[in-house]
Amino acid sequence: MLIDIILSVVIIFFSIILHECSHGWVAYLCGDPTAKWAGRLTLNPLKHIDPVGTVFLPGILLVLRFFGYHTFLFGWAKPVPVDFTRLRCPRRDMVLVGLAGPAMNIFLAFAVSRILLLGFSGPVVSWIGLAVYANLVLAVFNLLPIPPLDGSRLVTGLLPAPLARQYNQMAPYGIFIVVGLLYLNILDRVLWPVVDLLSSLLGVKAL
């Protein structure tokens, strides 16, 4: 059990790092070097650690799981800085930058799932399933249209400018909206069916 917990932390941590780096790389390709100047286009974990999202919250969830509570380990890294005013086509590129992180997680889920074709069995299959599920959860969760999650970038890019400004005024309250949806089990009813569907398409059984 301990090795599964440790592996869960490692998988989620590096999946989040690649998610954030993808935002920065796409922003750089679209004309904004802010993340590059900040030294954030790197896989060095120390550059991405957020005290709450990378250490405190996963640590609490890890302890709860160790004591037998059913918790799904998740967290977040320090957001990569993006200056949307530097993008060559701000409204279009904002969408591309926002979608880059979830797209990376979906790619990782697909790439890892292909390892199953090599015929592994036993614990390896469980670890592959964990990696696939972790990345699909990160992708689907971040695509929720709740500011400041990545899905809100897509909505912002599609809305007329006045409506987009009003919509993004929700951002300071986004975390409270997410917590409320979790508490009411609404998020579970939206998130898990999509994750289960995508995992089944990749040939991975539901966890």
C-alpha positions as CSV (number, residue, x, y, z in Angstrom):
1,M,0.0,0.0,0.0
2,L,2.8,2.4,0.9
3,I,4.5,2.0,-2.5
4,D,1.1,2.7,-4.2
5,I,0.7,5.9,-2.2
6,I,4.3,7.1,-3.0
7,L,3.8,6.3,-6.6
8,S,0.5,8.2,-6.7
9,V,2.3,11.3,-5.3
10,V,5.1,11.0,-7.9
11,I,2.7,10.5,-10.8
12,I,0.4,13.3,-9.9
13,F,3.3,15.7,-9.1
14,F,5.0,15.3,-12.4
15,S,1.7,15.2,-14.3
16,I,1.0,18.6,-12.8
17,I,4.5,19.9,-13.6
18,L,4.1,18.9,-17.3
19,H,0.6,20.5,-17.3
20,E,2.0,23.8,-16.1
21,C,5.1,23.7,-18.4
22,S,2.7,23.2,-21.4
23,H,0.9,26.4,-20.6
24,G,4.3,28.3,-20.5
25,W,5.6,26.7,-23.7
26,V,2.5,27.5,-25.7
27,A,2.5,31.0,-24.4
28,Y,6.1,31.4,-25.4
29,L,5.3,30.1,-28.9
30,C,2.5,32.6,-29.1
31,G,4.8,35.5,-28.2
32,D,4.8,35.7,-24.4
33,P,8.3,35.0,-22.9
34,T,7.2,35.7,-19.3
35,A,7.4,32.0,-18.2
36,K,10.8,31.6,-19.9
37,W,12.1,34.7,-18.2
38,A,10.9,33.4,-14.8
39,G,12.7,30.2,-15.4
40,R,9.5,28.1,-15.3
41,L,10.0,26.3,-18.6
42,T,11.8,23.5,-16.8
43,L,11.0,20.1,-15.3
44,N,13.0,21.0,-12.2
45,P,10.4,20.3,-9.4
46,L,11.8,23.0,-7.1
47,K,10.7,25.6,-9.7
48,H,7.0,24.5,-9.5
49,I,6.4,23.8,-5.8
50,D,3.4,25.5,-4.3
51,P,3.4,25.4,-0.5
52,V,-0.3,24.6,-0.3
53,G,-1.1,22.7,-3.5
54,T,2.1,20.7,-3.8
55,V,3.0,20.1,-0.1
56,F,0.3,20.8,2.4
57,L,-2.9,19.5,0.7
58,P,-1.3,16.3,-0.8
59,G,0.4,15.7,2.5
60,I,-2.9,15.8,4.4
61,L,-4.6,13.6,1.8
62,L,-1.6,11.2,2.0
63,V,-1.9,10.9,5.8
64,L,-5.7,10.3,5.5
65,R,-5.2,7.6,3.0
66,F,-2.5,6.0,5.1
67,F,-5.0,5.8,8.0
68,G,-7.6,4.1,5.7
69,Y,-9.7,7.0,4.5
70,H,-10.7,6.8,0.9
71,T,-9.2,10.0,-0.6
72,F,-8.1,10.8,-4.2
73,L,-4.7,12.4,-4.1
74,F,-4.6,15.7,-6.0
75,G,-3.0,19.1,-5.9
76,W,-1.5,21.8,-8.0
77,A,1.8,23.4,-8.8
78,K,2.7,27.1,-8.8
79,P,0.8,28.5,-11.8
80,V,3.1,29.4,-14.7
81,P,3.0,33.2,-15.3
82,V,1.4,34.3,-18.5
83,D,1.0,37.9,-19.7
84,F,-1.9,37.7,-22.1
85,T,-1.2,41.2,-23.4
86,R,2.1,39.9,-24.9
87,L,0.3,37.2,-27.0
88,R,0.2,37.9,-30.7
89,C,-3.5,37.3,-30.9
90,P,-4.7,37.6,-27.3
91,R,-8.2,36.1,-27.6
92,R,-7.2,33.2,-29.8
93,D,-3.9,32.5,-28.0
94,M,-5.5,32.7,-24.6
95,V,-7.6,29.7,-25.6
96,L,-4.5,27.8,-26.9
97,V,-2.6,28.5,-23.7
98,G,-5.5,27.4,-21.6
99,L,-6.1,24.2,-23.5
100,A,-2.3,23.3,-23.5
101,G,-2.3,21.9,-20.0
102,P,-5.3,19.5,-20.3
103,A,-4.1,18.5,-23.8
104,M,-0.7,17.5,-22.2
105,N,-2.5,15.4,-19.6
106,I,-4.7,13.7,-22.2
107,F,-1.5,13.0,-24.3
108,L,0.2,11.5,-21.2
109,A,-2.8,9.3,-20.4
110,F,-2.9,8.0,-24.0
111,A,0.9,7.4,-24.1
112,V,0.9,5.6,-20.8
113,S,-2.1,3.5,-21.7
114,R,-0.2,2.2,-24.8
115,I,2.2,0.4,-22.4
116,L,-0.6,-2.1,-21.8
117,L,-0.1,-3.3,-25.3
118,L,3.3,-4.8,-24.2
119,G,1.4,-7.4,-22.1
120,F,2.3,-6.4,-18.6
121,S,0.4,-7.9,-15.7
122,G,0.1,-7.6,-11.9
123,P,1.0,-4.4,-10.1
124,V,2.3,-2.7,-13.3
125,V,-1.3,-2.8,-14.7
126,S,-2.6,-1.1,-11.6
127,W,0.2,1.6,-11.8
128,I,-0.6,2.2,-15.4
129,G,-4.3,2.6,-14.6
130,L,-3.4,5.0,-11.8
131,A,-1.3,7.2,-14.2
132,V,-4.0,7.2,-16.8
133,Y,-6.7,8.1,-14.3
134,A,-4.6,10.8,-12.6
135,N,-4.0,12.5,-15.9
136,L,-7.6,12.2,-17.1
137,V,-8.8,13.6,-13.8
138,L,-6.4,16.6,-14.2
139,A,-7.5,17.2,-17.8
140,V,-11.3,16.9,-17.2
141,F,-11.2,18.9,-13.9
142,N,-9.2,21.7,-15.4
143,L,-11.5,21.9,-18.4
144,L,-14.5,22.8,-16.1
145,P,-15.7,26.3,-17.2
146,I,-15.1,27.8,-13.7
147,P,-12.6,30.7,-13.5
148,P,-9.7,30.5,-13.1
149,L,-9.6,26.9,-14.3
150,D,-8.3,26.3,-17.9
151,G,-11.8,25.7,-19.3
152,S,-12.6,29.3,-18.4
153,R,-10.0,30.4,-21.0
154,L,-12.0,28.7,-23.7
155,V,-15.2,30.4,-22.6
156,T,-13.4,33.8,-22.3
157,G,-12.1,33.5,-25.9
158,L,-15.6,32.7,-27.2
159,L,-17.6,35.3,-25.3
160,P,-17.9,38.9,-26.5
161,A,-15.5,41.1,-24.6
162,P,-18.0,42.8,-22.2
163,L,-19.5,39.4,-21.2
164,A,-16.0,37.9,-20.9
165,R,-15.0,40.6,-18.4
166,Q,-18.1,39.9,-16.3
167,Y,-17.5,36.2,-16.5
168,N,-13.9,36.5,-15.3
169,Q,-15.1,38.5,-12.2
170,M,-16.0,35.0,-10.8
171,A,-12.3,34.1,-10.6
172,P,-11.7,35.1,-6.9
173,Y,-14.7,32.9,-6.0
174,G,-13.8,29.9,-8.2
175,I,-12.2,27.8,-5.5
176,F,-15.3,28.3,-3.3
177,I,-17.5,27.2,-6.2
178,V,-15.4,24.1,-6.7
179,V,-15.5,23.2,-3.0
180,G,-19.3,23.7,-3.0
181,L,-19.7,21.5,-6.0
182,L,-17.5,18.8,-4.3
183,Y,-19.5,19.1,-1.1
184,L,-22.8,18.6,-2.9
185,N,-21.4,15.7,-4.9
186,I,-22.3,17.6,-8.1
187,L,-18.7,17.6,-9.3
188,D,-18.4,13.8,-8.8
189,R,-21.5,13.2,-11.0
190,V,-19.9,15.4,-13.8
191,L,-16.3,14.4,-13.5
192,W,-16.2,10.6,-13.0
193,P,-18.5,9.6,-15.9
194,V,-16.3,11.5,-18.3
195,V,-13.1,10.1,-16.8
196,D,-14.5,6.6,-16.9
197,L,-15.6,7.0,-20.5
198,L,-12.2,8.3,-21.6
199,S,-10.3,5.6,-19.7
200,S,-12.5,2.9,-21.3
201,L,-11.7,4.3,-24.7
202,L,-8.0,3.9,-23.8
203,G,-8.5,0.4,-22.7
204,V,-8.0,1.0,-19.0
205,K,-10.5,-0.4,-16.5
206,A,-12.1,2.0,-14.0
207,L,-10.3,2.2,-10.7
